[in-house]
Amino acid sequence: MSANPELGLAAMYRFIKKSGADRVGDDAAGELREILEDIATRIASQALDLSLHAGRKTIKAEDIRLAAKNILKL
């Protein structure tokens, strides 16, 4: 598990429960948090590359959308 997680564990329980689960194991919530943090970091990094390529220092929503589309293959 990440030493300093950015996402709250309670939110992971809520995400899993909203998907229809009656019960959620601690290990499942922790694993979801690790995976989501990894994906978010990859998207943010690629969004930064896109903004710099466009000559901007500011990351815009379009950079995030494009990076997410590429990372998640949407």
matplotlib code that plots the C-alpha trace (Angstrom):
import matplotlib.pyplot as plt

x = [0.0, 1.2, 2.8, 0.8, -2.4, -4.2, -7.6, -9.6, -10.4, -14.0, -14.6, -13.4, -15.9, -18.6, -17.6, -17.6, -21.0, -22.5, -21.6, -23.9, -21.7, -23.3, -20.0, -16.5, -13.3, -10.6, -8.1, -10.5, -11.0, -7.2, -6.5, -9.0, -7.3, -3.9, -5.1, -7.0, -4.1, -1.8, -4.2, -4.7, -0.9, -0.5, -3.2, -1.9, 1.6, 0.4, -1.8, 1.3, 3.1, 0.2, 0.0, 3.7, 3.6, 0.9, 3.1, 1.1, 2.1, -1.5, -3.2, -6.7, -9.7, -9.1, -5.6, -7.0, -9.8, -7.3, -4.8, -7.6, -8.8, -5.3, -4.5, -7.9, -8.3, -11.8]
y = [0.0, 3.6, 5.2, 8.4, 7.6, 10.5, 8.9, 8.1, 4.5, 5.3, 6.5, 3.2, 1.3, 3.6, 3.0, -0.7, -0.6, 1.6, -1.1, -3.5, -5.2, -6.0, -6.4, -5.1, -6.5, -4.2, -5.7, -5.0, -1.3, -0.9, -2.6, -0.4, 2.7, 1.6, 0.9, 4.2, 6.2, 4.5, 5.3, 8.9, 9.4, 8.0, 10.3, 13.4, 12.7, 12.3, 15.3, 17.3, 16.1, 17.2, 20.6, 21.2, 20.0, 22.6, 25.3, 25.6, 25.3, 24.9, 21.5, 21.8, 19.5, 18.6, 17.4, 15.1, 13.8, 13.0, 11.4, 9.3, 8.2, 7.1, 5.4, 3.7, 3.0, 4.4]
z = [0.0, -0.7, 2.3, 1.8, 0.0, -1.7, -1.9, 1.2, 2.0, 2.9, -0.7, -2.0, 0.2, -1.2, -4.9, -4.4, -2.5, -5.2, -7.7, -5.8, -3.3, 0.1, 1.9, 1.1, 2.4, 3.7, 1.2, -1.7, -0.7, -0.3, -3.6, -5.4, -3.9, -5.1, -8.6, -8.9, -7.6, -10.1, -13.0, -11.8, -11.6, -15.2, -16.5, -14.8, -16.1, -19.6, -19.3, -18.3, -21.3, -23.5, -22.0, -22.4, -26.0, -26.6, -25.1, -21.9, -18.3, -17.2, -17.5, -18.9, -18.8, -22.4, -21.5, -18.8, -21.1, -23.9, -21.5, -19.9, -23.3, -24.2, -20.8, -20.4, -24.1, -24.1]

ax = plt.figure().add_subplot(projection="3d")
ax.plot(x, y, z, "-o")
ax.set_aspect("equal")
plt.show()
